[in-house]
């Protein structure tokens, strides 16, 4: 489990099925060294899955 703060752009409360650009700020950056642009990750808040994400290249945003 890798923990990060999540900040959404242009929306505060997305509805199911919505899309949004998000920024992750890892709590422990060394645990995130394995992630790469294009990779899909699953986001959890506790046990349930709350979202899925495709990682973008930070240089392209």
N, C-alpha and C positions, 0 to 999 in steps of 0.2 A: 504494500500500500504506500503510495507516494502522495504526500499532502501538499496542497498549494492553495493560496487565496485565489479567488475567481472574481474578475471584474468584467461586466458586460458592457459593450458599446451600444449606445442609442436605445436601450431598453432596460427596464428594471425588473419587470415581471413577465418573462416570456410564457406564452401559452403552449400546451402540448403541440408538437409539430412545428413550432416556430424555429427560425434560424437566426443566429446572432453571432457577431464577432466577439470573442472573449479573450481576455489576457489572463494568463496564469502566472502567479508569482510563487515559485516553489519555496516551501518552508526549509527544505534541505536540498539545495541545488545539486549536490553530488548524486543524489538519488534519481535525478532526472537526466543524467548524461546519456542515457541509452535512447532517449526519444529523438526521432528524426522527422523532418518535414514529410508530409504525406501519410504518416502513421495515424492509425485510428486508436483513440483511447476512450475508455468508459469512465464517466464521472459518477461518484457516489456521494450521498449525504447519509452517513450511517450505512445501513444494509441495502436499501433499495437503490437501483440505478436511477439517476435523475437525468442523465444526458449522455450523448456520445459526441465525440469531436474528431475532426480531422485537423491535424497540426499543420500550420502554415510555416513557411520560412520567415523568421523574424526580420530578415533583410528585405522582404518583399512587402511588408506592411508599413 
